Amino acid sequence: MIIKVCGMREPHNIRAVEQMAAPDWMGFICYERSPRFVATRPAYMPCNGIKRVGVFVNPTLDYVALRARELELDMIQLHGSETLDFCAKVKSALQLPIIKAVSISAASDLPAQAVAPDVIDYYLFDTKCSGYGGSGQQFDWSILSHYHSNKPFLLSGGIGPDDAAAISAMSHPRCIGIDLNSRFETAPAIKDTSSLTKFITYIRNHTQSSHII
């Protein structure tokens, strides 16, 4: 199961999360209106096999390319209302995997089977809200029973320390991981490493790779 910790920025916290929690992916938000905005490259960036994910909201292609070089990104997450055509341009220009966030409040929000077979590598299902993520709220996970595409996805939106058992008890054949952010923070972009480590350890000990949300 892939565990992504998003909204990282501060060097000391990046290092602590890397060493204690050891997530698979770390997300760096490249959206100026976010309280977790990464304005410049942090003095310490994750290594040890942790993939770096740049999170963008309705950017220009030039901006994505600039930040991808600066942060040495491994993946691009598009979290706004980007078109499929724009996603394809980003993928073609950068030759990096694309994660497309989809805001969910009802089954009708789920992408269809035939959407983006060669452009989107992963979906990220987040809670529909007035902004672009970071609401700390969950959507109704039972909606996922209506998702029948072959495209893998990560579950996001308000997952917190008390949700470990619920996540481990649920299953969906196309869910490959979870995205953790605001409910593990002591302040924007500062993760509680103890809480995060305890949660991730529980998930890895109780969740089979073929039995995830």
N, C-alpha and C positions, 0 to 999 in steps of 0.2 A: 504494500500500500504506500503510495506516494504521500508524503506530508510536506506541505508548503507552508512556510511561515512568511506572511506578507507584511508590508509596512515597516521594513527595517531601514535604519538610517545612521544611528550613532555607532561609531567604531567599537567602543567598549561593549555595547550590547550585541552587536553583530558577532564579535568574538565569543562572548559568553554563551549566546544561543548556539553557535556553531559547536562549541566544546561540550556543553552540557546536554542540549536537546538533540543535536545532530539531525536536523531536518534534511529532507532530500533536496528541496528547492527553497530559495529565499527570494522574496519579492521586493523590488525597489520601485517606489511610486514616482513616476515622472510626470506628474500632473500638478501644476502650480497651485491649484485651489485646494489641494489636499493638505491637512495638517501634518501629513507624513511625507510631504514632498522632499525629494532628494535633489537639492539645488546643485550640488557639486559632488564629485566622487568622494565617498567616505575614505578616511585615511586607512581604514582596514576593510577589506572585502573578503567574503567567504571563499574558502578553497576546500581541500579535502573531498573533492567530488561533489560538492553542493552546487547545483545549477542556479545560475543567476537569472531571474525573470524580471524584465522591465515592464512596468504597468503603465499604460498610456490611455488617455481619454481624448478621443477625437483629435489626434495630432496631425501634423504634416509628415509626409514621408521623410523630408530632410531632418526634421526634429528626431524622429525615431532612429534614423541612421546615425545622427550625431551622438545621441545618448547610448546607443548600442556600442559604439566604439569607445566612448568614455568609460562606461561601466563594464565593458567586456561581457556583454550579455550573452546568455546561452539560449534564451527564449524571449518571445515578445507576447505580452498579454494586452489585448485591445479591449478596453472596458467601457467604451462609449457606444455611440450609435454608428460605428464604422460600417461601411458597406462591404459586401463580399468582394467587390472589385478592388477596394482599397486594401483589404486583407491580402488579396492576391499580389498586389503591387509590393507590399511590405515583404511578403515571403520571397518573391522573385528577386527583389533588390538585396536583401540581407541573407537569404539562404538560411534562415533560422525557423524553428518550429513556431507555429502560431497558436496561441490560446485565445479563444473568443469568449468573453463573458456574456452571459445572457441573464437578464433580470426576470425573475420568476415570481408570479403570484397566482397563476392558474395554469391548468394543463395546456391551454391554448398558447401559452408563451414558449413552450418547449419547441425546439427546432425539429423540422421534419426529417425523415430518413434520407431524402435525396439532397439535402442542403450541403454545399461545400465539401464534396467528397475528397477533393485533392488540395484544398486550400487550408481549411481548419484542421489542425492536428488534435486539439483537445477543446472541449467546451468547459467553461467554468460557470456553474449555476449559482447565482447570487440572489439575494432577496431584492425584489423590486421596491424602490424607495424614491424619494424626491431627488436624491443626488446620484452619485456613482459609487455605490458600495460604502462600506465602513459604517453602516447603520447600527450594527450590533444586534440586528433582529433576524430571526429565522423565518423562512417560508415553510409551508406545510410539506414536509418531506414525502408524504404519501402521494403527492402529485407526480413524483418520479416514476411511479408505476405505469404512467402513460408515455414514458419515453422509450421508444422502440428503435431508435437509430443505432447503427453500429459504431458511431463515433464515441470514443471514451470521454468521460467528464470527471471533473473534480467538484465536490460539494463545498460551497462557501455560504457565508451569511450567518453571522451570529453564533457560530460554534464556540462553546465556552467550556470551562473546566468541568462543569457538571454533566456534560454530554457524552463522556467517554463510553459509558455502558450502553447508552442508546445507540450510538454509532456502531459499536461492536455487535449489537444485536440485529442490525438491519442489513439488507442485502440488495444489490442491484448488479446485474452482470456487466454493466458498462462503466461503473464507477471505479476509477483507478486511484482515487485519493481524496484528501480534504485540504482545505485552505483555512488557515488560522490567522486571526489578526486582532481586532480591537478588544475582544473579551479576554485577551491574555495580556493586556497592557496596564501599566501603572500610570502612564501618560502617553500621548500620541507618539508613536515610533519607539517607545520604550517597553520591551516585553518583560514580563515577570518570568525570569528563567526557571525558577523553582516550579511554579505552576505549569509552565509549558513542558518542562522535562517530565514531570509526573504524568501529565496527560499523554504525551507521546509514548512514554514507556508502557503505559496501560494499553494503548491502542496496538502497539506492536506485539504485546504479549497475548492479546485477546482476539485479534482480528486476523483471520486467514486471508491470504492474497486473493482467493477466489470467493470470499464472502465479505463483501464490503458494500455498504449502504445501497 
